[in-house]
Amino acid sequence: MLIAIDYDGTISADIETFKEVIRVFQLFGHEVICVTYRSNEAGRDNSDMDWLKDFIDNIYFTDRVAKKKHLSEDCHLIPDIWIEDYPENILFDLEDLPG
């Protein structure tokens, strides 16, 4: 399975627990990726995520584009499971968020 986990408000809410969760998923042969609404443009400081490179299979920065759209159209990936504290980010671009 491909498991996509959000960073801000999800992994960052309890880093030690998510380190273990990621390890268990990988132990059972699952690919675990981080998908964040953040941008990875030059000059953006994402250094708080540097530790994650040692725990996760890949990190995808969507630059405020709907996560599902970014992964499917730009990366040709379709996660089997999403772990996300704000599910609207999976389906909506920032400018199109409801409410």
Stockholm file with secondary structure:
# STOCKHOLM 1.0

chainA/1-99         MLIAIDYDGTISADIETFKEVIRVFQLFGHEVICVTYRSNEAGRDNSDMDWLKDFIDNIYFTDRVAKKKHLSEDCHLIPDIWIEDYPENILFDLEDLPG
#=GR chainA/1-99 SS CEEEECTTTTGGGSHHHHHHHHHHHHHTTCEEEEEESCCCCTTCCCGGGGGGGGTSSEEEECTTSCHHHIIIIIICCCCSEEECSSTHHHHCCGGGCCC
#=GC SS_cons        CEEEECTTTTGGGSHHHHHHHHHHHHHTTCEEEEEESCCCCTTCCCGGGGGGGGTSSEEEECTTSCHHHIIIIIICCCCSEEECSSTHHHHCCGGGCCC
//
